[in-house]
Amino acid sequence: MPTVRDFEAFYKTRAIEKLPTSDNPENEAVVSKAITELRMQDGHLLVDFGCGDGYFIDAILRRAPGVRGIGVDLVVHEAWRHRSDRGRFIVSPALPLPIESGTVDAIFCSQVIEHVPHPENVLHEFHRILKVGGRAWIATPNSYSDVLPLFRPLQRRIDQAEGHLRHFSAADFAFYAQRYGFSIVHLRYDLFFALFLYYNFVAYNARLKGVLIGMVAPELQPPAHPSSVLPTRRTGLAKRLAFSVLRFLRLVDYPFRYFPGNQVIECTLIKRVAQPSDS
């Protein structure tokens, strides 16, 4: 049976592997959606739960200069040293988080709760640290029962590669919202057919992805990419072309953002009561 150290080593390795392409248009889209949904103002405190190398909280803080941030993860990442000076990072391998109750205005949680054995504990903790009226934006793999059958083999492959423990449906979020004192503000989906092609044939094709990384960011190609090196937006034709293709695929999928058959579900919650019903 895997130990805590096994999990820590696995997720740290995956963060290092993803670092060379963390500035891609897919992640840029995630940042834009989160900023829109969380409605942060100057002076607000944002928590990135499961922040990994810190790319997302750094990108959000750069676009929301009056916001403060805390990144939380299982392990220390070398890349944290290069991130925004308006954010700080803490290691917390277990709940509760070392954050005072009712002090947080917004929570960003992208592709994290599917890794957690007991997601209900995470939602309960989100409720504890948020202020009344505070928001949480959660993105996670969509339920197998809702996603199109065409996408399911890829989802299983991603589950194995990423260590996913479960998926979530709109009904799951409705249940958790009711139980833990939230209201659902917005529910939408992501990754339809065009982006399915990208993830199926590129992102989770080790050989092809290695070739493309060698083209767009050769300075970060293993074994010469230490985890402390951050990717930079190169002006080379290869990287611009690759990112342009991703943006085009996202535009193709955009009209289907409310179709439940997508691969990812995104839910915005707002804390509506001071105490959840099961407390």
PyMOL commands that set and color helices and strands:
alter all, ss='L'
color gray80, all
select helices_A, chain A and resi 4-21+25-38+55-63+78-82+113-115+119-129+149-162+170-179+193-203+206-216+218-220+237-256
alter helices_A, ss='H'
color red, helices_A
select strands_A, chain A and resi 45-49+68-73+87-91+104-110+130-141+182-190+264-271
alter strands_A, ss='S'
color yellow, strands_A
deselect
rebuild
show_as cartoon
